[in-house]
Amino acid sequence: MTVGIRLIPLKCIQCAAPLPAQVDQVAWRCPTCGAGQRLEDEKLLPLVIQFAAKQENASWQPYWAFDGAVITLRRQTQSGSSKGFDWSKIFRFWVPAYALDLKRAQEVAARLTRTQPTVTAVPVPVGVVIANCTLLPDDARRLAEFVVLSLEAAQPDWLRELDFKLELGTPTLWMLPA
């Protein structure tokens, strides 16, 4: 049995132009046609990429955005049942898609998810590429679960037990101003 490195040609799934791949990157925007794509299970798949408005000299950072909801099945504290975090105002989960240590990634994701930033997509010229997208959507989903746990644990009561269901839709890659 031979074990080795398997090379995957990174050519745009729409126009076949080479993609500007960097080490550990998992998503790209074609510099020729502007199509978004991501790597999953050794194949390129289409990806919706949105760009938020930014200041002239700012740059963009990639974030996975999932529309979703938290359903609290059971929440127990030392003194009994408790309502916990108000999930009714949360409709989108934001997870940084660039390299951060776990603590910082959780802090950024929790802050953005809690504040629910208003973003509007703006048109971006075809030649603009994305950079630093190193977190796969499946890993972002796991981080979103961690965000739920951290926001619940940050409540002023003494959390003892939590059972919840996190329903997340298809991820969109948003490029937010840094």
Contacts in CASP RR format, 6 or more apart in sequence:
PFRMAT RR
TARGET T0000
AUTHOR 0000-0000-0000
METHOD contacts of the structure
MODEL  1
MTVGIRLIPLKCIQCAAPLPAQVDQVAWRCPTCGAGQRLEDEKLLPLVIQ
FAAKQENASWQPYWAFDGAVITLRRQTQSGSSKGFDWSKIFRFWVPAYAL
DLKRAQEVAARLTRTQPTVTAVPVPVGVVIANCTLLPDDARRLAEFVVLS
LEAAQPDWLRELDFKLELGTPTLWMLPA
6 42 0 8 1.000
8 39 0 8 1.000
8 42 0 8 1.000
8 43 0 8 1.000
10 18 0 8 1.000
10 19 0 8 1.000
10 21 0 8 1.000
10 28 0 8 1.000
10 39 0 8 1.000
10 44 0 8 1.000
11 17 0 8 1.000
11 18 0 8 1.000
11 19 0 8 1.000
11 44 0 8 1.000
12 18 0 8 1.000
12 19 0 8 1.000
12 30 0 8 1.000
12 32 0 8 1.000
12 33 0 8 1.000
12 35 0 8 1.000
12 37 0 8 1.000
13 35 0 8 1.000
13 37 0 8 1.000
13 44 0 8 1.000
13 45 0 8 1.000
13 46 0 8 1.000
14 30 0 8 1.000
14 33 0 8 1.000
14 34 0 8 1.000
14 35 0 8 1.000
15 30 0 8 1.000
15 32 0 8 1.000
15 33 0 8 1.000
15 35 0 8 1.000
17 30 0 8 1.000
17 31 0 8 1.000
17 32 0 8 1.000
17 33 0 8 1.000
19 28 0 8 1.000
19 30 0 8 1.000
19 31 0 8 1.000
19 37 0 8 1.000
20 28 0 8 1.000
20 31 0 8 1.000
20 129 0 8 1.000
21 28 0 8 1.000
22 131 0 8 1.000
24 99 0 8 1.000
24 134 0 8 1.000
25 131 0 8 1.000
25 132 0 8 1.000
25 133 0 8 1.000
25 134 0 8 1.000
26 38 0 8 1.000
26 39 0 8 1.000
26 133 0 8 1.000
26 134 0 8 1.000
26 135 0 8 1.000
26 136 0 8 1.000
27 36 0 8 1.000
27 37 0 8 1.000
27 38 0 8 1.000
27 39 0 8 1.000
27 47 0 8 1.000
27 49 0 8 1.000
27 62 0 8 1.000
27 97 0 8 1.000
27 130 0 8 1.000
27 133 0 8 1.000
27 173 0 8 1.000
28 36 0 8 1.000
28 37 0 8 1.000
28 38 0 8 1.000
28 129 0 8 1.000
28 130 0 8 1.000
28 133 0 8 1.000
29 35 0 8 1.000
29 36 0 8 1.000
29 37 0 8 1.000
29 49 0 8 1.000
29 128 0 8 1.000
29 129 0 8 1.000
29 130 0 8 1.000
30 36 0 8 1.000
30 37 0 8 1.000
31 126 0 8 1.000
31 127 0 8 1.000
31 129 0 8 1.000
32 126 0 8 1.000
32 127 0 8 1.000
33 126 0 8 1.000
34 126 0 8 1.000
34 127 0 8 1.000
35 46 0 8 1.000
36 46 0 8 1.000
36 47 0 8 1.000
36 48 0 8 1.000
36 49 0 8 1.000
36 173 0 8 1.000
37 44 0 8 1.000
37 45 0 8 1.000
37 46 0 8 1.000
37 47 0 8 1.000
38 44 0 8 1.000
38 45 0 8 1.000
38 47 0 8 1.000
38 136 0 8 1.000
38 137 0 8 1.000
38 173 0 8 1.000
39 45 0 8 1.000
40 136 0 8 1.000
40 137 0 8 1.000
47 173 0 8 1.000
48 172 0 8 1.000
48 173 0 8 1.000
49 130 0 8 1.000
49 172 0 8 1.000
49 173 0 8 1.000
49 174 0 8 1.000
49 175 0 8 1.000
50 119 0 8 1.000
50 121 0 8 1.000
50 172 0 8 1.000
50 173 0 8 1.000
50 174 0 8 1.000
50 175 0 8 1.000
51 60 0 8 1.000
51 121 0 8 1.000
51 122 0 8 1.000
51 123 0 8 1.000
51 124 0 8 1.000
51 128 0 8 1.000
51 174 0 8 1.000
51 175 0 8 1.000
52 60 0 8 1.000
52 119 0 8 1.000
52 120 0 8 1.000
52 121 0 8 1.000
52 122 0 8 1.000
52 174 0 8 1.000
52 175 0 8 1.000
52 176 0 8 1.000
52 177 0 8 1.000
53 120 0 8 1.000
53 122 0 8 1.000
53 177 0 8 1.000
54 60 0 8 1.000
54 176 0 8 1.000
54 177 0 8 1.000
55 177 0 8 1.000
58 177 0 8 1.000
58 178 0 8 1.000
59 177 0 8 1.000
59 178 0 8 1.000
60 130 0 8 1.000
60 175 0 8 1.000
60 176 0 8 1.000
60 177 0 8 1.000
60 178 0 8 1.000
61 96 0 8 1.000
61 98 0 8 1.000
61 132 0 8 1.000
61 175 0 8 1.000
61 176 0 8 1.000
61 177 0 8 1.000
61 178 0 8 1.000
62 96 0 8 1.000
62 97 0 8 1.000
62 98 0 8 1.000
62 130 0 8 1.000
62 131 0 8 1.000
62 132 0 8 1.000
62 133 0 8 1.000
62 173 0 8 1.000
62 174 0 8 1.000
62 175 0 8 1.000
63 94 0 8 1.000
63 95 0 8 1.000
63 96 0 8 1.000
63 97 0 8 1.000
63 112 0 8 1.000
63 173 0 8 1.000
63 174 0 8 1.000
63 175 0 8 1.000
63 176 0 8 1.000
64 94 0 8 1.000
64 95 0 8 1.000
64 97 0 8 1.000
64 135 0 8 1.000
64 137 0 8 1.000
64 140 0 8 1.000
64 171 0 8 1.000
64 172 0 8 1.000
64 173 0 8 1.000
64 174 0 8 1.000
65 92 0 8 1.000
65 93 0 8 1.000
65 94 0 8 1.000
65 95 0 8 1.000
65 171 0 8 1.000
65 172 0 8 1.000
65 173 0 8 1.000
65 174 0 8 1.000
66 92 0 8 1.000
66 93 0 8 1.000
66 95 0 8 1.000
66 140 0 8 1.000
66 141 0 8 1.000
66 144 0 8 1.000
66 168 0 8 1.000
66 169 0 8 1.000
66 170 0 8 1.000
66 171 0 8 1.000
66 172 0 8 1.000
67 91 0 8 1.000
67 92 0 8 1.000
67 168 0 8 1.000
67 169 0 8 1.000
68 90 0 8 1.000
68 91 0 8 1.000
68 92 0 8 1.000
68 93 0 8 1.000
68 166 0 8 1.000
68 167 0 8 1.000
68 168 0 8 1.000
68 169 0 8 1.000
69 87 0 8 1.000
69 90 0 8 1.000
69 91 0 8 1.000
69 166 0 8 1.000
69 167 0 8 1.000
70 85 0 8 1.000
70 87 0 8 1.000
70 90 0 8 1.000
70 148 0 8 1.000
70 164 0 8 1.000
70 165 0 8 1.000
70 166 0 8 1.000
70 167 0 8 1.000
71 164 0 8 1.000
71 165 0 8 1.000
71 166 0 8 1.000
71 167 0 8 1.000
72 84 0 8 1.000
72 87 0 8 1.000
72 162 0 8 1.000
72 163 0 8 1.000
72 164 0 8 1.000
73 163 0 8 1.000
73 164 0 8 1.000
73 165 0 8 1.000
74 161 0 8 1.000
74 162 0 8 1.000
74 163 0 8 1.000
75 81 0 8 1.000
75 82 0 8 1.000
75 83 0 8 1.000
75 84 0 8 1.000
75 152 0 8 1.000
75 159 0 8 1.000
75 161 0 8 1.000
75 162 0 8 1.000
75 163 0 8 1.000
75 164 0 8 1.000
76 82 0 8 1.000
76 159 0 8 1.000
76 160 0 8 1.000
76 161 0 8 1.000
76 162 0 8 1.000
77 157 0 8 1.000
77 158 0 8 1.000
77 159 0 8 1.000
77 160 0 8 1.000
78 157 0 8 1.000
78 158 0 8 1.000
78 160 0 8 1.000
79 157 0 8 1.000
79 158 0 8 1.000
82 155 0 8 1.000
82 157 0 8 1.000
82 159 0 8 1.000
84 152 0 8 1.000
84 155 0 8 1.000
84 157 0 8 1.000
85 151 0 8 1.000
85 152 0 8 1.000
85 154 0 8 1.000
85 155 0 8 1.000
89 116 0 8 1.000
90 113 0 8 1.000
90 114 0 8 1.000
90 116 0 8 1.000
91 116 0 8 1.000
92 113 0 8 1.000
92 116 0 8 1.000
93 109 0 8 1.000
93 113 0 8 1.000
93 144 0 8 1.000
93 147 0 8 1.000
93 168 0 8 1.000
94 109 0 8 1.000
94 112 0 8 1.000
94 113 0 8 1.000
94 117 0 8 1.000
94 174 0 8 1.000
95 105 0 8 1.000
95 109 0 8 1.000
95 135 0 8 1.000
95 140 0 8 1.000
95 143 0 8 1.000
95 144 0 8 1.000
95 147 0 8 1.000
96 105 0 8 1.000
96 108 0 8 1.000
96 109 0 8 1.000
96 135 0 8 1.000
97 132 0 8 1.000
97 133 0 8 1.000
97 134 0 8 1.000
97 135 0 8 1.000
97 140 0 8 1.000
97 173 0 8 1.000
98 132 0 8 1.000
98 133 0 8 1.000
98 134 0 8 1.000
98 135 0 8 1.000
99 132 0 8 1.000
99 134 0 8 1.000
99 135 0 8 1.000
100 108 0 8 1.000
102 146 0 8 1.000
105 143 0 8 1.000
106 143 0 8 1.000
106 146 0 8 1.000
106 147 0 8 1.000
106 150 0 8 1.000
109 143 0 8 1.000
109 144 0 8 1.000
109 146 0 8 1.000
109 147 0 8 1.000
110 147 0 8 1.000
110 150 0 8 1.000
110 151 0 8 1.000
113 144 0 8 1.000
113 147 0 8 1.000
113 151 0 8 1.000
114 151 0 8 1.000
117 176 0 8 1.000
119 174 0 8 1.000
119 176 0 8 1.000
130 173 0 8 1.000
130 175 0 8 1.000
133 173 0 8 1.000
135 143 0 8 1.000
137 171 0 8 1.000
140 171 0 8 1.000
141 168 0 8 1.000
141 171 0 8 1.000
144 166 0 8 1.000
144 168 0 8 1.000
145 166 0 8 1.000
148 164 0 8 1.000
148 166 0 8 1.000
149 162 0 8 1.000
152 159 0 8 1.000
152 162 0 8 1.000
152 164 0 8 1.000
153 159 0 8 1.000
END
